[in-house]
Amino acid sequence: MEQNELKLRIEEARERLHQIKTEYGELLHPQVIHQSMVLDELINMYNHVKRIKPME
């Protein structure tokens, strides 16, 4: 996956995390934690790709 696609997916995951947190009202709800983990994984993937192939 390329950096630009990952950036887009990260932004979408952030928005989804905000929506879920607003819906459930607490940070410790399992759905909020799950979405946070999804976001973390995308950020880790982005950082990995960026180290391997920096943007020019």
C-alpha positions as CSV (number, residue, x, y, z in Angstrom):
1,M,0.0,0.0,0.0
2,E,1.3,3.4,-0.9
3,Q,1.8,6.4,1.5
4,N,-1.0,8.4,0.0
5,E,-3.5,5.6,0.3
6,L,-2.4,5.0,3.8
7,K,-2.9,8.6,4.7
8,L,-6.4,8.5,3.4
9,R,-7.2,5.3,5.3
10,I,-5.7,6.8,8.5
11,E,-7.9,9.9,8.1
12,E,-11.0,7.7,7.6
13,A,-10.1,5.6,10.6
14,R,-9.7,8.7,12.7
15,E,-13.1,10.0,11.7
16,R,-14.6,6.6,12.4
17,L,-12.9,6.5,15.8
18,H,-14.4,9.9,16.7
19,Q,-17.9,8.7,15.5
20,I,-17.7,5.5,17.6
21,K,-16.5,7.4,20.7
22,T,-19.3,9.9,20.3
23,E,-21.8,7.1,19.8
24,Y,-20.7,5.0,22.8
25,G,-19.6,7.9,25.0
26,E,-16.6,6.3,26.6
27,L,-13.1,5.5,25.6
28,L,-13.1,2.0,27.2
29,H,-16.0,0.7,25.2
30,P,-14.9,-2.4,23.2
31,Q,-15.8,-0.9,19.9
32,V,-13.8,2.3,20.6
33,I,-10.8,0.2,21.6
34,H,-11.1,-2.0,18.5
35,Q,-11.2,1.1,16.2
36,S,-8.3,2.6,18.1
37,M,-6.3,-0.6,17.4
38,V,-7.3,-0.4,13.7
39,L,-6.0,3.1,13.6
40,D,-2.8,2.2,15.4
41,E,-2.1,-0.6,12.8
42,L,-2.6,1.8,9.9
43,I,-0.2,4.3,11.5
44,N,2.3,1.6,12.1
45,M,2.0,0.5,8.4
46,Y,2.4,4.2,7.3
47,N,5.6,4.6,9.4
48,H,7.0,1.4,8.1
49,V,6.4,2.4,4.5
50,K,7.8,5.8,5.1
51,R,11.0,4.4,6.5
52,I,11.4,2.1,3.5
53,K,10.4,4.5,0.8
54,P,10.5,8.2,1.9
55,M,8.3,10.6,-0.1
56,E,10.3,12.8,-2.5
